[in-house]
Amino acid sequence: MSGPLIPSDPSADAVRRSALRRMRTVAVSLLLLAAAVYVATLGEDGFWGFVNAGAEASMVGAIADWFAVTALFKHPLGLPIPHTALIPKRKDDLGKGLEQFVGENFLQEDIIRERVLGVQIAQRVGDWLAVPANAERVVTEGSEIAALALGKVRDDHIEALVTEALVPRFREEPIAPLLGGLLAEAIRDDLHHGLVDLMLEEMHGWLLANPDTVHEVLGERAPWWAPDSVNTYVINRLHLEMVRWLDEIRGNPDHRARKALDSMLGQLADDLLANPATQERAERLKDRVLDHPAVIASAVSLWQALRKALLSSLADPSGAVRRRLLVEVEGASTRLRSDAPLRERLDRMAADAAVFAVDRYGAELTAVITHTIERWDGKEAARRIELHVGRDLQFIRINGTIVGGLVGVLIHTISVVLH
């Protein structure tokens, strides 16, 4: 099915049309000049006989080449002569031939690999990024693109990601071995001691800052029959002992309570890895957590906070993210310019990627030529092609006129010599 061509630039078409018209005028003028000379010297001998022969041959050459050039785009003089109007009639065959020509002569592995390696992409990128303005431009445009991408991600997208992708995956994945392994590694590397110290510090500080709350909580459990003075004394004593006990644990890394906690956590890690009952309880806990509405709300809130922080930093030219990006870009430029093996690896990777793309998608790329030409209207395609290359084709007519005249003079000379 034929369709219109892609619209071109009217001003550029006007320039091409004017140039084509001028060259046609030159070609026709030479033909008319040859005809005038032929008529003026008709029947003459001697020198003018040579001129007449040359003019006659010039007309023949000019008309023959006019026919050849015109036959590419339309029927000469409107006559349906066979093998004329080639482009309108055979544009589909020409498109297939052009597709095969491009595929066989350009989209070849050796040609592509040699060309990509010869470009030295890594070196050029490193030199380009070495210019501060270019590095700043990369960071600026990259930040703008990242900000646009972040802005396109809506809260419902995150909610759908969590509910449709992450939560089902978490349900399928057993949590007990993962938690047990993490806990065992943390205990082995003493990573949990920092968390224990933080908890002890917070508990100690809270007990010191909230004696009334401690008194109220413990007072609810005091015997009703005991005098208030006794209950108050006991509660104050308990509060003081809890503060002292926590202070002792804080200050003694080898305290019995710490060792007991280490033992308890170690046993929990072993149970999570090997005890079916503990593993089952961990899975039930995981399912309850995943079923809780707060999971979705927390994920969305976390995303909102992260997006807000990133957008704010990306929008700030002196923000931490953009400064870090600029440092990384400058570092990449330095490495590319100084590390020859790295450049070679990257260039080979680029060549491999180009070859892979052509090997997999080359046929589809060249097929675009055929598909596009098949959609063109034949007459419109011929008109547009003639507009682009017709000026140069007029030189064939001009050359035919001149060369034909010279050949005519040569043939007439040979005829004179032989007679």
Buried (B, 14 or more C-beta within 10 A) or exposed (E): EEEEBEEEEEEEBEEBBEBBEEBBEBBBEBBEBBBEBBEEBEEEEEEBBBBBBBBBBBBBBBBBBBBBBBBBBBBBEEEEEEEBBBBBBBBEEBBBEBBEEBBEEEBBBEEBBEEBBEEBBBBEBBBBBBEEEBBBBBBBEBBEEBBEEBEEEEEEEBBEBBBEEBBEEBBEEBBBBBBBEEBBEBBEEEEBBEEBBEEBEEBBEEBEEEBEEBBEEBEEEBEEEEEEEEBBEBBBEEBEEBBEBBBEBBEEEEBEBBEEBBEEBBEBBBBBBEBEEBBEBBBEEBEEEBEEEEBBEEBBEEBEEEBEEBBEBBEEEEBEBBBEBBEEBBEBBEEBBEBEEBBEEBBBEBBEEBBEEBEEEBEEBBBEBBEBBBBBBBBBBBBBBBBEBBBEBBBBBBBBBBBBBEBBBBBBEEEEEEE
